[in-house]
Amino acid sequence: MLSQMTSRTLGSGNMKAAVLLPEGEDRAEWIAANTVDFFNELSLLYGLVSEQAQEKYSKPGEGFPSGFEYRWADGNGKP
């Protein structure tokens, strides 16, 4: 029921209505439902771009923006 409420209010253009806790609902349940919906939307977006991004930005120096290379350290302090 909470996901249906979220879907109804997000399409309305009224952001205040989209984030307000519905009357009579538990705050933790409302946050959980919106967290799951956010994760699902983010997963959908990732699925749309991941394959193309991997093909395009997999070589050193080909990050975004152009010329940037992102590195990380695995706990040893060296990128």
RALINTA-V233617 format. One record per residue. RES is the residue in one small letter. PSI is psi in radians with two decimals (NA if undefined). OMEGA is omega in radians with two decimals (* if undefined). Layout:
RES|PSI|OMEGA  RES|PSI|OMEGA
//
This chain:
m|-0.67|-3.13  l|-0.66|3.11  s|-0.65|3.09  q|-0.70|3.11  m|-0.76|3.13  t|-0.80|3.14  s|-0.72|-3.14  r|-0.75|-3.05  t|-0.56|-3.12  l|-0.61|-3.14  g|-0.13|-3.05  s|-0.32|-3.08  g|-0.05|3.13  n|1.65|-3.08  m|-0.57|3.13  k|-0.75|3.12  a|-0.54|-3.10  a|-0.48|-3.07  v|-0.19|3.13  l|2.46|3.07  l|2.13|3.12  p|2.55|-3.12  e|2.29|3.11  g|0.01|-3.13  e|2.64|3.10  d|2.32|-3.10  r|-0.75|-3.13  a|-0.70|3.11  e|-0.69|3.13  w|-0.77|3.12  i|-0.75|3.14  a|-0.78|-3.13  a|-0.73|3.14  n|-0.56|3.09  t|-0.75|3.11  v|-0.76|3.11  d|-0.74|3.12  f|-0.79|3.13  f|-0.75|3.14  n|-0.73|3.11  e|-0.73|3.13  l|-0.70|3.10  s|-0.67|3.10  l|-0.80|3.11  l|-0.77|3.12  y|-0.76|3.13  g|-0.55|3.14  l|-0.59|-3.02  v|-0.24|-2.98  s|-0.77|-3.09  e|-0.78|3.13  q|-0.67|3.14  a|-0.68|3.13  q|-0.72|3.12  e|-0.69|-3.02  k|-0.62|-2.99  y|0.65|-3.08  s|-0.17|-3.13  k|2.60|3.12  p|2.39|3.12  g|0.06|-3.13  e|0.68|3.11  g|-2.98|3.09  f|2.19|-0.02  p|2.91|-3.06  s|2.38|3.11  g|-0.18|-3.14  f|2.51|3.06  e|2.22|-3.10  y|2.35|-3.12  r|2.78|3.05  w|2.84|3.13  a|2.48|3.13  d|0.68|3.10  g|-0.16|-3.13  n|-0.06|3.09  g|-0.16|-3.13  k|2.28|3.12  p|NA|*
//
